[in-house]
């Protein structure tokens, strides 16, 4: 984009930008979904309560 300028960008660049943004969103969603559903490593009551509230 630095060579072409913002006014000369073709639609394929926009499509690549959208596909890249959606794929990053999906990868982050999958990662944080698995991390959020992980079991806590210790069995202290405070950890269980915080995990449950999160």
PDB file of N, CA, C and O in Angstrom, chain B, residues numbered from 101:
ATOM      1  N   UNK B 101       0.813  -1.184   0.000  1.00  0.00           N
ATOM      2  CA  UNK B 101       0.000   0.000   0.000  1.00  0.00           C
ATOM      3  C   UNK B 101       0.863   1.256   0.000  1.00  0.00           C
ATOM      4  O   UNK B 101       0.433   2.301  -0.488  1.00  0.00           O
ATOM      5  N   UNK B 102       2.065   1.165   0.537  1.00  0.00           N
ATOM      6  CA  UNK B 102       2.911   2.350   0.565  1.00  0.00           C
ATOM      7  C   UNK B 102       3.355   2.727  -0.844  1.00  0.00           C
ATOM      8  O   UNK B 102       3.582   3.904  -1.122  1.00  0.00           O
ATOM      9  N   UNK B 103       3.483   1.747  -1.736  1.00  0.00           N
ATOM     10  CA  UNK B 103       3.881   2.047  -3.108  1.00  0.00           C
ATOM     11  C   UNK B 103       2.702   2.504  -3.956  1.00  0.00           C
ATOM     12  O   UNK B 103       2.846   3.414  -4.772  1.00  0.00           O
ATOM     13  N   UNK B 104       1.549   1.892  -3.777  1.00  0.00           N
ATOM     14  CA  UNK B 104       0.383   2.220  -4.605  1.00  0.00           C
ATOM     15  C   UNK B 104      -0.372   3.430  -4.091  1.00  0.00           C
ATOM     16  O   UNK B 104      -0.989   4.154  -4.872  1.00  0.00           O
ATOM     17  N   UNK B 105      -0.331   3.656  -2.799  1.00  0.00           N
ATOM     18  CA  UNK B 105      -1.130   4.726  -2.210  1.00  0.00           C
ATOM     19  C   UNK B 105      -2.514   4.193  -1.846  1.00  0.00           C
ATOM     20  O   UNK B 105      -2.940   3.147  -2.336  1.00  0.00           O
ATOM     21  N   UNK B 106      -3.187   4.910  -1.004  1.00  0.00           N
ATOM     22  CA  UNK B 106      -4.466   4.412  -0.506  1.00  0.00           C
ATOM     23  C   UNK B 106      -5.582   4.567  -1.529  1.00  0.00           C
ATOM     24  O   UNK B 106      -6.590   3.865  -1.446  1.00  0.00           O
ATOM     25  N   UNK B 107      -5.427   5.468  -2.488  1.00  0.00           N
ATOM     26  CA  UNK B 107      -6.487   5.714  -3.459  1.00  0.00           C
ATOM     27  C   UNK B 107      -6.404   4.794  -4.667  1.00  0.00           C
ATOM     28  O   UNK B 107      -7.342   4.744  -5.463  1.00  0.00           O
ATOM     29  N   UNK B 108      -5.309   4.067  -4.822  1.00  0.00           N
ATOM     30  CA  UNK B 108      -5.130   3.184  -5.983  1.00  0.00           C
ATOM     31  C   UNK B 108      -5.202   1.709  -5.602  1.00  0.00           C
ATOM     32  O   UNK B 108      -4.746   0.860  -6.369  1.00  0.00           O
ATOM     33  N   UNK B 109      -5.748   1.390  -4.470  1.00  0.00           N
ATOM     34  CA  UNK B 109      -5.830   0.004  -4.014  1.00  0.00           C
ATOM     35  C   UNK B 109      -6.953  -0.696  -4.772  1.00  0.00           C
ATOM     36  O   UNK B 109      -8.056  -0.168  -4.911  1.00  0.00           O
ATOM     37  N   UNK B 110      -6.648  -1.885  -5.254  1.00  0.00           N
ATOM     38  CA  UNK B 110      -7.632  -2.655  -6.018  1.00  0.00           C
ATOM     39  C   UNK B 110      -8.504  -3.473  -5.071  1.00  0.00           C
ATOM     40  O   UNK B 110      -8.138  -3.681  -3.914  1.00  0.00           O
ATOM     41  N   UNK B 111      -9.657  -3.938  -5.555  1.00  0.00           N
ATOM     42  CA  UNK B 111     -10.554  -4.720  -4.684  1.00  0.00           C
ATOM     43  C   UNK B 111      -9.932  -6.004  -4.143  1.00  0.00           C
ATOM     44  O   UNK B 111     -10.310  -6.454  -3.062  1.00  0.00           O
ATOM     45  N   UNK B 112      -8.984  -6.608  -4.871  1.00  0.00           N
ATOM     46  CA  UNK B 112      -8.378  -7.839  -4.358  1.00  0.00           C
ATOM     47  C   UNK B 112      -7.596  -7.591  -3.069  1.00  0.00           C
ATOM     48  O   UNK B 112      -7.510  -8.482  -2.225  1.00  0.00           O
ATOM     49  N   UNK B 113      -7.024  -6.396  -2.903  1.00  0.00           N
ATOM     50  CA  UNK B 113      -6.339  -6.064  -1.658  1.00  0.00           C
ATOM     51  C   UNK B 113      -7.343  -5.985  -0.510  1.00  0.00           C
ATOM     52  O   UNK B 113      -7.068  -6.440   0.600  1.00  0.00           O
ATOM     53  N   UNK B 114      -8.500  -5.409  -0.788  1.00  0.00           N
ATOM     54  CA  UNK B 114      -9.548  -5.335   0.233  1.00  0.00           C
ATOM     55  C   UNK B 114     -10.042  -6.727   0.613  1.00  0.00           C
ATOM     56  O   UNK B 114     -10.277  -7.002   1.789  1.00  0.00           O
ATOM     57  N   UNK B 115     -10.202  -7.605  -0.376  1.00  0.00           N
ATOM     58  CA  UNK B 115     -10.635  -8.983  -0.101  1.00  0.00           C
ATOM     59  C   UNK B 115      -9.591  -9.694   0.757  1.00  0.00           C
ATOM     60  O   UNK B 115      -9.942 -10.383   1.715  1.00  0.00           O
ATOM     61  N   UNK B 116      -8.313  -9.533   0.419  1.00  0.00           N
ATOM     62  CA  UNK B 116      -7.247 -10.150   1.226  1.00  0.00           C
ATOM     63  C   UNK B 116      -7.242  -9.597   2.646  1.00  0.00           C
ATOM     64  O   UNK B 116      -7.021 -10.341   3.602  1.00  0.00           O
ATOM     65  N   UNK B 117      -7.482  -8.303   2.790  1.00  0.00           N
ATOM     66  CA  UNK B 117      -7.538  -7.681   4.104  1.00  0.00           C
ATOM     67  C   UNK B 117      -8.683  -8.245   4.935  1.00  0.00           C
ATOM     68  O   UNK B 117      -8.513  -8.536   6.119  1.00  0.00           O
ATOM     69  N   UNK B 118      -9.851  -8.398   4.311  1.00  0.00           N
ATOM     70  CA  UNK B 118     -11.024  -8.921   5.021  1.00  0.00           C
ATOM     71  C   UNK B 118     -10.814 -10.380   5.391  1.00  0.00           C
ATOM     72  O   UNK B 118     -11.105 -10.777   6.519  1.00  0.00           O
ATOM     73  N   UNK B 119     -10.318 -11.181   4.467  1.00  0.00           N
ATOM     74  CA  UNK B 119     -10.080 -12.599   4.750  1.00  0.00           C
ATOM     75  C   UNK B 119      -9.042 -12.748   5.861  1.00  0.00           C
ATOM     76  O   UNK B 119      -9.197 -13.593   6.742  1.00  0.00           O
ATOM     77  N   UNK B 120      -7.988 -11.937   5.827  1.00  0.00           N
ATOM     78  CA  UNK B 120      -6.976 -11.988   6.885  1.00  0.00           C
ATOM     79  C   UNK B 120      -7.546 -11.589   8.231  1.00  0.00           C
ATOM     80  O   UNK B 120      -7.238 -12.212   9.248  1.00  0.00           O
ATOM     81  N   UNK B 121      -8.383 -10.547   8.247  1.00  0.00           N
ATOM     82  CA  UNK B 121      -8.998 -10.118   9.500  1.00  0.00           C
ATOM     83  C   UNK B 121      -9.935 -11.160  10.074  1.00  0.00           C
ATOM     84  O   UNK B 121      -9.937 -11.407  11.280  1.00  0.00           O
ATOM     85  N   UNK B 122     -10.737 -11.774   9.205  1.00  0.00           N
ATOM     86  CA  UNK B 122     -11.667 -12.812   9.669  1.00  0.00           C
ATOM     87  C   UNK B 122     -10.897 -14.028  10.164  1.00  0.00           C
ATOM     88  O   UNK B 122     -11.254 -14.613  11.187  1.00  0.00           O
ATOM     89  N   UNK B 123      -9.841 -14.415   9.449  1.00  0.00           N
ATOM     90  CA  UNK B 123      -9.085 -15.594   9.881  1.00  0.00           C
ATOM     91  C   UNK B 123      -8.377 -15.341  11.215  1.00  0.00           C
ATOM     92  O   UNK B 123      -8.306 -16.243  12.049  1.00  0.00           O
ATOM     93  N   UNK B 124      -7.850 -14.125  11.431  1.00  0.00           N
ATOM     94  CA  UNK B 124      -7.241 -13.812  12.724  1.00  0.00           C
ATOM     95  C   UNK B 124      -8.278 -13.826  13.844  1.00  0.00           C
ATOM     96  O   UNK B 124      -8.001 -14.299  14.946  1.00  0.00           O
ATOM     97  N   UNK B 125      -9.469 -13.308  13.561  1.00  0.00           N
ATOM     98  CA  UNK B 125     -10.547 -13.329  14.549  1.00  0.00           C
ATOM     99  C   UNK B 125     -10.904 -14.761  14.916  1.00  0.00           C
ATOM    100  O   UNK B 125     -11.064 -15.075  16.096  1.00  0.00           O
ATOM    101  N   UNK B 126     -11.032 -15.633  13.921  1.00  0.00           N
ATOM    102  CA  UNK B 126     -11.398 -17.030  14.176  1.00  0.00           C
ATOM    103  C   UNK B 126     -10.292 -17.744  14.961  1.00  0.00           C
ATOM    104  O   UNK B 126     -10.577 -18.499  15.890  1.00  0.00           O
ATOM    105  N   UNK B 127      -9.041 -17.505  14.589  1.00  0.00           N
ATOM    106  CA  UNK B 127      -7.945 -18.154  15.327  1.00  0.00           C
ATOM    107  C   UNK B 127      -7.896 -17.692  16.774  1.00  0.00           C
ATOM    108  O   UNK B 127      -7.687 -18.505  17.675  1.00  0.00           O
ATOM    109  N   UNK B 128      -8.085 -16.396  17.010  1.00  0.00           N
ATOM    110  CA  UNK B 128      -8.104 -15.895  18.387  1.00  0.00           C
ATOM    111  C   UNK B 128      -9.304 -16.432  19.147  1.00  0.00           C
ATOM    112  O   UNK B 128      -9.190 -16.771  20.325  1.00  0.00           O
ATOM    113  N   UNK B 129     -10.452 -16.514  18.490  1.00  0.00           N
ATOM    114  CA  UNK B 129     -11.657 -17.052  19.120  1.00  0.00           C
ATOM    115  C   UNK B 129     -11.419 -18.501  19.549  1.00  0.00           C
ATOM    116  O   UNK B 129     -11.743 -18.872  20.678  1.00  0.00           O
ATOM    117  N   UNK B 130     -10.862 -19.314  18.667  1.00  0.00           N
ATOM    118  CA  UNK B 130     -10.598 -20.724  18.987  1.00  0.00           C
ATOM    119  C   UNK B 130      -9.595 -20.829  20.136  1.00  0.00           C
ATOM    120  O   UNK B 130      -9.793 -21.615  21.062  1.00  0.00           O
ATOM    121  N   UNK B 131      -8.527 -20.048  20.079  1.00  0.00           N
ATOM    122  CA  UNK B 131      -7.509 -20.111  21.125  1.00  0.00           C
ATOM    123  C   UNK B 131      -8.092 -19.748  22.486  1.00  0.00           C
ATOM    124  O   UNK B 131      -7.934 -20.496  23.450  1.00  0.00           O
ATOM    125  N   UNK B 132      -8.759 -18.612  22.568  1.00  0.00           N
ATOM    126  CA  UNK B 132      -9.277 -18.178  23.860  1.00  0.00           C
ATOM    127  C   UNK B 132     -10.450 -19.030  24.321  1.00  0.00           C
ATOM    128  O   UNK B 132     -10.708 -19.111  25.522  1.00  0.00           O
ATOM    129  N   UNK B 133     -11.164 -19.663  23.404  1.00  0.00           N
ATOM    130  CA  UNK B 133     -12.231 -20.577  23.800  1.00  0.00           C
ATOM    131  C   UNK B 133     -11.634 -21.805  24.474  1.00  0.00           C
ATOM    132  O   UNK B 133     -12.151 -22.264  25.493  1.00  0.00           O
ATOM    133  N   UNK B 134     -10.553 -22.343  23.918  1.00  0.00           N
ATOM    134  CA  UNK B 134      -9.911 -23.509  24.535  1.00  0.00           C
ATOM    135  C   UNK B 134      -9.248 -23.134  25.852  1.00  0.00           C
ATOM    136  O   UNK B 134      -9.320 -23.899  26.813  1.00  0.00           O
ATOM    137  N   UNK B 135      -8.601 -21.967  25.917  1.00  0.00           N
ATOM    138  CA  UNK B 135      -7.948 -21.544  27.155  1.00  0.00           C
ATOM    139  C   UNK B 135      -9.002 -21.240  28.211  1.00  0.00           C
ATOM    140  O   UNK B 135      -8.808 -21.568  29.381  1.00  0.00           O
ATOM    141  N   UNK B 136     -10.108 -20.623  27.824  1.00  0.00           N
ATOM    142  CA  UNK B 136     -11.171 -20.295  28.776  1.00  0.00           C
ATOM    143  C   UNK B 136     -11.855 -21.519  29.341  1.00  0.00           C
ATOM    144  O   UNK B 136     -12.352 -21.486  30.466  1.00  0.00           O
ATOM    145  N   UNK B 137     -11.888 -22.599  28.579  1.00  0.00           N
ATOM    146  CA  UNK B 137     -12.538 -23.826  29.044  1.00  0.00           C
ATOM    147  C   UNK B 137     -11.561 -24.790  29.703  1.00  0.00           C
ATOM    148  O   UNK B 137     -11.947 -25.896  30.081  1.00  0.00           O
ATOM    149  N   UNK B 138     -10.305 -24.388  29.844  1.00  0.00           N
ATOM    150  CA  UNK B 138      -9.314 -25.258  30.465  1.00  0.00           C
ATOM    151  C   UNK B 138      -9.576 -25.356  31.966  1.00  0.00           C
ATOM    152  O   UNK B 138     -10.085 -24.422  32.584  1.00  0.00           O
ATOM    153  N   UNK B 139      -9.229 -26.468  32.521  1.00  0.00           N
ATOM    154  CA  UNK B 139      -9.383 -26.678  33.964  1.00  0.00           C
ATOM    155  C   UNK B 139      -8.266 -25.957  34.713  1.00  0.00           C
ATOM    156  O   UNK B 139      -7.142 -25.891  34.213  1.00  0.00           O
ATOM    157  N   UNK B 140      -8.543 -25.420  35.885  1.00  0.00           N
ATOM    158  CA  UNK B 140      -7.484 -24.783  36.670  1.00  0.00           C
ATOM    159  C   UNK B 140      -6.441 -25.807  37.122  1.00  0.00           C
ATOM    160  O   UNK B 140      -6.752 -26.986  37.292  1.00  0.00           O
ATOM    161  N   UNK B 141      -5.205 -25.347  37.313  1.00  0.00           N
ATOM    162  CA  UNK B 141      -4.117 -26.263  37.652  1.00  0.00           C
ATOM    163  C   UNK B 141      -4.096 -26.643  39.117  1.00  0.00           C
ATOM    164  O   UNK B 141      -3.550 -27.689  39.469  1.00  0.00           O
ATOM    165  N   UNK B 142      -4.681 -25.816  39.989  1.00  0.00           N
ATOM    166  CA  UNK B 142      -4.737 -26.181  41.399  1.00  0.00           C
ATOM    167  C   UNK B 142      -6.201 -26.237  41.851  1.00  0.00           C
ATOM    168  O   UNK B 142      -7.095 -25.770  41.145  1.00  0.00           O
ATOM    169  N   UNK B 143      -6.426 -26.796  42.999  1.00  0.00           N
ATOM    170  CA  UNK B 143      -7.792 -26.993  43.489  1.00  0.00           C
ATOM    171  C   UNK B 143      -8.131 -26.078  44.663  1.00  0.00           C
ATOM    172  O   UNK B 143      -8.987 -26.415  45.480  1.00  0.00           O
ATOM    173  N   UNK B 144      -7.470 -24.928  44.754  1.00  0.00           N
ATOM    174  CA  UNK B 144      -7.783 -23.993  45.821  1.00  0.00           C
ATOM    175  C   UNK B 144      -9.176 -23.403  45.572  1.00  0.00           C
ATOM    176  O   UNK B 144      -9.537 -23.150  44.422  1.00  0.00           O
ATOM    177  N   UNK B 145      -9.954 -23.182  46.619  1.00  0.00           N
ATOM    178  CA  UNK B 145     -11.309 -22.651  46.433  1.00  0.00           C
ATOM    179  C   UNK B 145     -11.356 -21.306  45.704  1.00  0.00           C
ATOM    180  O   UNK B 145     -12.256 -21.073  44.897  1.00  0.00           O
ATOM    181  N   UNK B 146     -10.397 -20.423  45.982  1.00  0.00           N
ATOM    182  CA  UNK B 146     -10.396 -19.115  45.320  1.00  0.00           C
ATOM    183  C   UNK B 146     -10.189 -19.266  43.816  1.00  0.00           C
ATOM    184  O   UNK B 146     -10.811 -18.558  43.024  1.00  0.00           O
ATOM    185  N   UNK B 147      -9.320 -20.184  43.430  1.00  0.00           N
ATOM    186  CA  UNK B 147      -9.072 -20.408  42.004  1.00  0.00           C
ATOM    187  C   UNK B 147     -10.313 -20.960  41.325  1.00  0.00           C
ATOM    188  O   UNK B 147     -10.650 -20.550  40.214  1.00  0.00           O
ATOM    189  N   UNK B 148     -10.990 -21.879  41.980  1.00  0.00           N
ATOM    190  CA  UNK B 148     -12.205 -22.466  41.401  1.00  0.00           C
ATOM    191  C   UNK B 148     -13.290 -21.399  41.255  1.00  0.00           C
ATOM    192  O   UNK B 148     -13.982 -21.365  40.237  1.00  0.00           O
ATOM    193  N   UNK B 149     -13.449 -20.536  42.244  1.00  0.00           N
ATOM    194  CA  UNK B 149     -14.467 -19.485  42.182  1.00  0.00           C
ATOM    195  C   UNK B 149     -14.148 -18.498  41.065  1.00  0.00           C
ATOM    196  O   UNK B 149     -15.034 -18.123  40.298  1.00  0.00           O
ATOM    197  N   UNK B 150     -12.884 -18.073  40.967  1.00  0.00           N
ATOM    198  CA  UNK B 150     -12.496 -17.145  39.899  1.00  0.00           C
ATOM    199  C   UNK B 150     -12.681 -17.796  38.545  1.00  0.00           C
ATOM    200  O   UNK B 150     -13.165 -17.143  37.620  1.00  0.00           O
ATOM    201  N   UNK B 151     -12.312 -19.067  38.390  1.00  0.00           N
ATOM    202  CA  UNK B 151     -12.486 -19.776  37.140  1.00  0.00           C
ATOM    203  C   UNK B 151     -13.955 -19.870  36.785  1.00  0.00           C
ATOM    204  O   UNK B 151     -14.321 -19.686  35.624  1.00  0.00           O
ATOM    205  N   UNK B 152     -14.804 -20.152  37.760  1.00  0.00           N
ATOM    206  CA  UNK B 152     -16.233 -20.278  37.507  1.00  0.00           C
ATOM    207  C   UNK B 152     -16.843 -18.932  37.119  1.00  0.00           C
ATOM    208  O   UNK B 152     -17.672 -18.873  36.211  1.00  0.00           O
ATOM    209  N   UNK B 153     -16.442 -17.841  37.798  1.00  0.00           N
ATOM    210  CA  UNK B 153     -16.965 -16.532  37.470  1.00  0.00           C
ATOM    211  C   UNK B 153     -16.502 -16.044  36.097  1.00  0.00           C
ATOM    212  O   UNK B 153     -17.228 -15.322  35.415  1.00  0.00           O
ATOM    213  N   UNK B 154     -15.301 -16.436  35.697  1.00  0.00           N
ATOM    214  CA  UNK B 154     -14.780 -15.998  34.404  1.00  0.00           C
ATOM    215  C   UNK B 154     -15.551 -16.678  33.289  1.00  0.00           C
ATOM    216  O   UNK B 154     -15.270 -16.446  32.114  1.00  0.00           O
TER     217      UNK B 154
END
